[in-house]
Amino acid sequence: MVVNKQIQFSTEGRGHILDITDQVRQKVRESGLKAGVVTLFSPSSTSALTTIEFESGAIHDLQQLFERIAPSDIEYRHNQRWGDGNGHSHVRHALLGPSLTIPFVEGRLTLGTWQQIVFVDFDNRSRSRSLVVQIMGE
């Protein structure tokens, strides 16, 4: 069986990281499925999904990592073309990607003890975001 849902929220942009684990757990519960996978997809080219320990130090470190790898204060050709100043956001998105798949067993996500699902908004302004949640199983 396949169940399709959505999660909606607002972000602050500029590397804002949100813990969405509880929302995903709720969607899996609502599906009524006991075993399978949940796939999350962000239909955006300036945001991404991953897992991390959602702790202030780890979050800060992740944000700093992206600033070192794809600095926001250098020139990007994307900015020259569109003038929107978010070229770094697109590059950062490409490093993590738009989707994440997590198995669930007995209706519970199989995340590790210190592992949370996070949404990272790399854009240079606040946004309203929507995630596609597709739950497949039995």
Residue pairs with C-beta under 8 A, 6 or more apart in sequence:
1 33
1 136
1 137
1 138
2 134
2 135
2 136
3 31
3 32
3 33
3 134
3 135
3 136
4 132
4 133
4 134
4 135
5 27
5 30
5 31
5 133
5 134
5 135
6 130
6 131
6 132
6 133
7 20
7 23
7 24
7 27
7 40
7 130
7 131
7 133
8 128
8 129
8 130
8 131
9 18
9 20
9 23
9 119
9 128
9 129
10 126
10 127
10 128
10 129
11 18
11 47
11 119
11 121
11 123
11 126
11 127
11 129
12 121
12 126
13 121
13 122
13 123
13 124
13 125
13 126
13 127
14 72
14 121
14 123
14 124
14 125
15 63
15 66
15 67
15 120
15 121
15 122
16 120
16 121
17 54
17 59
17 62
17 63
17 118
17 119
17 120
17 121
18 118
18 119
18 121
19 54
19 116
19 117
19 118
20 40
20 117
20 118
20 119
20 131
21 54
21 109
21 111
21 116
21 117
24 38
24 40
24 102
24 109
24 117
24 133
25 108
25 109
27 38
27 133
27 135
28 38
28 104
28 107
28 108
28 109
28 135
29 107
31 135
31 137
33 104
33 107
33 135
33 136
33 137
33 138
34 105
34 106
34 107
34 137
34 138
35 104
35 105
35 106
35 107
35 137
35 138
36 103
36 104
36 135
36 136
36 137
36 138
37 101
37 102
37 103
37 104
37 135
37 136
37 137
38 101
38 102
38 104
38 109
38 133
38 134
38 135
38 136
39 99
39 100
39 101
39 133
39 134
39 135
39 136
40 49
40 99
40 100
40 101
40 102
40 117
40 131
40 132
40 133
41 98
41 99
41 131
41 132
41 134
42 48
42 49
42 98
42 99
42 119
42 129
42 131
42 132
43 98
43 130
43 132
44 93
44 98
44 127
44 129
45 89
45 90
45 93
45 98
46 86
46 89
46 90
46 92
46 93
46 121
46 122
46 123
47 93
47 98
47 119
47 120
47 121
47 122
47 123
47 127
47 129
48 92
48 93
48 95
48 96
48 97
48 98
48 119
48 120
48 122
49 96
49 97
49 98
49 99
49 100
49 117
49 118
49 119
49 120
49 131
50 96
50 100
50 118
50 120
51 100
51 111
51 115
51 116
51 117
51 118
52 58
52 59
52 62
52 115
52 116
52 118
53 114
53 115
53 116
54 116
54 118
55 114
62 120
66 92
66 95
66 122
69 92
69 95
70 88
70 91
70 92
70 95
71 88
72 88
72 124
74 88
75 87
76 87
76 88
76 90
76 91
77 87
78 84
78 86
78 87
78 90
79 85
79 86
79 87
84 124
85 124
86 122
86 123
86 124
88 122
88 124
89 122
89 123
89 124
90 122
92 120
92 122
93 122
96 120
100 117
102 109
102 110
102 111
102 117
103 109
103 110
104 110
104 137
109 117
111 117
119 129
119 131
121 127
121 129
